Amino acid sequence: MVVKRNGNKQPFDGGKLMLGLEHATSKRPITREQLVRIVQQVEQWCATRGKAELHAAEIGERVMHHLHELDEVAYVRFVSVYRSFESVAEFERLLHEMDKAEKVDPVGQRTLFPPGDKGAKS
């Protein structure tokens, strides 16, 4: 079961998730197969949590993780709807966080010399 923001509960609906992904990825170079894979991965993640109920926010964060890896524009679109930004400043903070995240390597350490930095050795 998914616990919505207002406290209501409903069964997980992969079709509803797919619809949201389709909106976020509209006119982007993303295949349906890639979206199906995200839905499957999120469904599997939900099933392995060991909980009968998950909050919609937890599921949304997981979806955002997958979209960020797939396509930054789709990620921003999804987040802008999911988080219901109230101002341009909130949106700018998201873009700033994305920029910072790009400078972190896979093990979570900031890179010493960002790509193109003259201090980096070839």
Short mmCIF file of the C-alpha atoms (twelve columns), coordinates in Angstrom:
data_MODEL
# 
_entry.id   MODEL 
# 
loop_
_atom_site.group_PDB 
_atom_site.id 
_atom_site.type_symbol 
_atom_site.label_atom_id 
_atom_site.label_alt_id 
_atom_site.label_comp_id 
_atom_site.label_asym_id 
_atom_site.label_seq_id 
_atom_site.Cartn_x 
_atom_site.Cartn_y 
_atom_site.Cartn_z 
_atom_site.pdbx_PDB_model_num 
ATOM 1   C CA . MET A 1   0.000  0.000  0.000   1 
ATOM 2   C CA . VAL A 2   1.056  3.556  -0.699  1 
ATOM 3   C CA . VAL A 3   0.430  6.202  1.945   1 
ATOM 4   C CA . LYS A 4   -0.342 9.484  0.177   1 
ATOM 5   C CA . ARG A 5   0.528  12.944 1.548   1 
ATOM 6   C CA . ASN A 6   -2.991 13.418 2.877   1 
ATOM 7   C CA . GLY A 7   -2.815 10.095 4.748   1 
ATOM 8   C CA . ASN A 8   -5.040 8.165  2.358   1 
ATOM 9   C CA . LYS A 9   -3.847 4.720  1.355   1 
ATOM 10  C CA . GLN A 10  -4.099 3.004  -1.994  1 
ATOM 11  C CA . PRO A 11  -2.505 0.038  -3.734  1 
ATOM 12  C CA . PHE A 12  0.708  0.673  -5.671  1 
ATOM 13  C CA . ASP A 13  -0.197 1.354  -9.306  1 
ATOM 14  C CA . GLY A 14  2.596  0.842  -11.831 1 
ATOM 15  C CA . GLY A 15  0.350  2.266  -14.549 1 
ATOM 16  C CA . LYS A 16  0.018  5.543  -12.671 1 
ATOM 17  C CA . LEU A 17  3.776  5.676  -12.236 1 
ATOM 18  C CA . MET A 18  4.250  4.991  -15.956 1 
ATOM 19  C CA . LEU A 19  1.893  7.856  -16.823 1 
ATOM 20  C CA . GLY A 20  3.926  10.251 -14.661 1 
ATOM 21  C CA . LEU A 21  7.147  9.068  -16.275 1 
ATOM 22  C CA . GLU A 22  5.671  9.490  -19.750 1 
ATOM 23  C CA . HIS A 23  4.748  13.097 -18.952 1 
ATOM 24  C CA . ALA A 24  8.202  13.841 -17.545 1 
ATOM 25  C CA . THR A 25  9.991  12.285 -20.519 1 
ATOM 26  C CA . SER A 26  7.770  13.684 -23.274 1 
ATOM 27  C CA . LYS A 27  9.834  14.667 -26.337 1 
ATOM 28  C CA . ARG A 28  13.022 13.355 -24.724 1 
ATOM 29  C CA . PRO A 29  15.256 10.658 -26.282 1 
ATOM 30  C CA . ILE A 30  13.965 7.967  -23.932 1 
ATOM 31  C CA . THR A 31  12.454 4.675  -25.007 1 
ATOM 32  C CA . ARG A 32  9.370  3.030  -23.583 1 
ATOM 33  C CA . GLU A 33  11.590 0.104  -22.597 1 
ATOM 34  C CA . GLN A 34  13.654 2.428  -20.404 1 
ATOM 35  C CA . LEU A 35  10.482 3.637  -18.678 1 
ATOM 36  C CA . VAL A 36  9.216  0.083  -18.205 1 
ATOM 37  C CA . ARG A 37  12.575 -0.771 -16.629 1 
ATOM 38  C CA . ILE A 38  12.230 2.124  -14.166 1 
ATOM 39  C CA . VAL A 39  8.708  1.030  -13.208 1 
ATOM 40  C CA . GLN A 40  9.938  -2.537 -12.710 1 
ATOM 41  C CA . GLN A 41  12.903 -1.404 -10.627 1 
ATOM 42  C CA . VAL A 42  10.685 0.771  -8.431  1 
ATOM 43  C CA . GLU A 43  8.157  -2.052 -8.024  1 
ATOM 44  C CA . GLN A 44  10.956 -4.446 -7.050  1 
ATOM 45  C CA . TRP A 45  12.412 -1.876 -4.649  1 
ATOM 46  C CA . CYS A 46  8.988  -1.457 -3.005  1 
ATOM 47  C CA . ALA A 47  8.541  -5.217 -2.703  1 
ATOM 48  C CA . THR A 48  11.905 -5.678 -1.016  1 
ATOM 49  C CA . ARG A 49  11.404 -3.021 1.664   1 
ATOM 50  C CA . GLY A 50  9.738  -5.521 3.966   1 
ATOM 51  C CA . LYS A 51  6.960  -3.070 4.756   1 
ATOM 52  C CA . ALA A 52  3.249  -3.395 4.062   1 
ATOM 53  C CA . GLU A 53  3.035  0.371  3.518   1 
ATOM 54  C CA . LEU A 54  5.370  2.871  1.897   1 
ATOM 55  C CA . HIS A 55  4.960  6.628  1.811   1 
ATOM 56  C CA . ALA A 56  4.492  8.190  -1.604  1 
ATOM 57  C CA . ALA A 57  7.468  10.451 -0.829  1 
ATOM 58  C CA . GLU A 58  9.773  7.421  -0.503  1 
ATOM 59  C CA . ILE A 59  8.619  6.085  -3.852  1 
ATOM 60  C CA . GLY A 60  8.941  9.517  -5.462  1 
ATOM 61  C CA . GLU A 61  12.514 9.856  -4.228  1 
ATOM 62  C CA . ARG A 62  13.339 6.463  -5.733  1 
ATOM 63  C CA . VAL A 63  11.826 7.481  -9.078  1 
ATOM 64  C CA . MET A 64  13.817 10.726 -9.002  1 
ATOM 65  C CA . HIS A 65  17.011 8.729  -8.455  1 
ATOM 66  C CA . HIS A 66  16.364 6.673  -11.601 1 
ATOM 67  C CA . LEU A 67  15.380 9.690  -13.700 1 
ATOM 68  C CA . HIS A 68  18.435 11.658 -12.630 1 
ATOM 69  C CA . GLU A 69  20.629 8.859  -13.974 1 
ATOM 70  C CA . LEU A 70  18.608 8.607  -17.196 1 
ATOM 71  C CA . ASP A 71  17.912 12.188 -18.286 1 
ATOM 72  C CA . GLU A 72  18.411 15.461 -16.414 1 
ATOM 73  C CA . VAL A 73  15.598 17.278 -18.218 1 
ATOM 74  C CA . ALA A 74  13.102 14.524 -17.412 1 
ATOM 75  C CA . TYR A 75  14.361 14.547 -13.837 1 
ATOM 76  C CA . VAL A 76  13.761 18.291 -13.501 1 
ATOM 77  C CA . ARG A 77  10.296 17.964 -15.033 1 
ATOM 78  C CA . PHE A 78  9.344  15.157 -12.656 1 
ATOM 79  C CA . VAL A 79  10.728 16.948 -9.614  1 
ATOM 80  C CA . SER A 80  9.029  20.225 -10.509 1 
ATOM 81  C CA . VAL A 81  5.630  18.505 -10.459 1 
ATOM 82  C CA . TYR A 82  6.379  16.097 -7.616  1 
ATOM 83  C CA . ARG A 83  7.709  18.742 -5.250  1 
ATOM 84  C CA . SER A 84  5.239  21.470 -6.316  1 
ATOM 85  C CA . PHE A 85  7.707  24.339 -6.379  1 
ATOM 86  C CA . GLU A 86  6.245  27.572 -5.098  1 
ATOM 87  C CA . SER A 87  8.956  29.890 -6.437  1 
ATOM 88  C CA . VAL A 88  11.745 30.217 -8.954  1 
ATOM 89  C CA . ALA A 89  14.208 30.288 -6.035  1 
ATOM 90  C CA . GLU A 90  13.193 26.750 -5.036  1 
ATOM 91  C CA . PHE A 91  13.730 25.614 -8.616  1 
ATOM 92  C CA . GLU A 92  17.139 27.331 -8.712  1 
ATOM 93  C CA . ARG A 93  18.142 25.451 -5.550  1 
ATOM 94  C CA . LEU A 94  17.337 22.169 -7.301  1 
ATOM 95  C CA . LEU A 95  19.519 23.105 -10.256 1 
ATOM 96  C CA . HIS A 96  22.331 24.122 -7.894  1 
ATOM 97  C CA . GLU A 97  22.080 20.761 -6.092  1 
ATOM 98  C CA . MET A 98  22.213 18.958 -9.446  1 
ATOM 99  C CA . ASP A 99  25.358 20.895 -10.355 1 
ATOM 100 C CA . LYS A 100 26.973 19.921 -7.046  1 
ATOM 101 C CA . ALA A 101 25.979 16.275 -7.535  1 
ATOM 102 C CA . GLU A 102 27.732 16.161 -10.906 1 
ATOM 103 C CA . LYS A 103 30.993 16.993 -9.137  1 
ATOM 104 C CA . VAL A 104 30.772 13.965 -6.857  1 
ATOM 105 C CA . ASP A 105 32.234 10.657 -7.968  1 
ATOM 106 C CA . PRO A 106 30.367 7.336  -7.543  1 
ATOM 107 C CA . VAL A 107 31.791 6.608  -4.085  1 
ATOM 108 C CA . GLY A 108 30.562 9.971  -2.820  1 
ATOM 109 C CA . GLN A 109 33.814 11.894 -2.829  1 
ATOM 110 C CA . ARG A 110 34.135 15.248 -4.522  1 
ATOM 111 C CA . THR A 111 36.537 15.214 -7.424  1 
ATOM 112 C CA . LEU A 112 39.834 16.967 -6.768  1 
ATOM 113 C CA . PHE A 113 40.005 18.379 -10.278 1 
ATOM 114 C CA . PRO A 114 36.699 18.829 -12.125 1 
ATOM 115 C CA . PRO A 115 36.789 17.880 -15.824 1 
ATOM 116 C CA . GLY A 116 38.539 20.566 -17.846 1 
ATOM 117 C CA . ASP A 117 40.385 21.918 -14.786 1 
ATOM 118 C CA . LYS A 118 43.947 22.931 -15.647 1 
ATOM 119 C CA . GLY A 119 45.177 21.394 -12.367 1 
ATOM 120 C CA . ALA A 120 44.179 17.898 -13.495 1 
ATOM 121 C CA . LYS A 121 46.875 15.643 -14.899 1 
ATOM 122 C CA . SER A 122 46.213 13.715 -18.080 1 
# 
